[in-house]
Amino acid sequence: MKYVDGFVIPVPKENLPAYREMAKMGGEVWKKHGALEYIESVGDDLNPDLGGITFPQIIKAEPGETVVFSFIVFKSRAHRDEVNAKVMKDPMMNDPKYKDKTMPFDVKRMAYGGFEVIVEA
């Protein structure tokens, strides 16, 4: 079964262009090393009246922030581990020009996890 790394990230709306550029680079690197899909999406309908907890509540979104929901699809967890190891060694990920660059979001409020796919339609 496939495996998915998922992310929910608070991003200041003013930083969306910078986030998009970072995400484009990330997508290129993950796909280059074997990820099956790389998706970055920005919040549109974040407060549906369905009860429960919304994405903005999960990440404690502040005024002026939106939510980015992202996921990367792999063949399996082992494949994910192999791809991620290659990504971390990729020269693009270790370019000195990014060493002291500020992230366009608060990393401490990012939610992340790996998920085994149980249904695929």
Stockholm file with secondary structure:
# STOCKHOLM 1.0

chainA/1-121         MKYVDGFVIPVPKENLPAYREMAKMGGEVWKKHGALEYIESVGDDLNPDLGGITFPQIIKAEPGETVVFSFIVFKSRAHRDEVNAKVMKDPMMNDPKYKDKTMPFDVKRMAYGGFEVIVEA
#=GR chainA/1-121 SS CCEEEEEEEEEEGGGHHHHHHHHHHHHHHHHHTTCSEEEEEECSSCCCSSSSCCHHHHTTCCTTEEEEEEEEEESSHHHHHHHHHHHHHCTTTTCGGGTTCCCSSCGGGCEEEEEECCCCC
#=GC SS_cons         CCEEEEEEEEEEGGGHHHHHHHHHHHHHHHHHTTCSEEEEEECSSCCCSSSSCCHHHHTTCCTTEEEEEEEEEESSHHHHHHHHHHHHHCTTTTCGGGTTCCCSSCGGGCEEEEEECCCCC
//
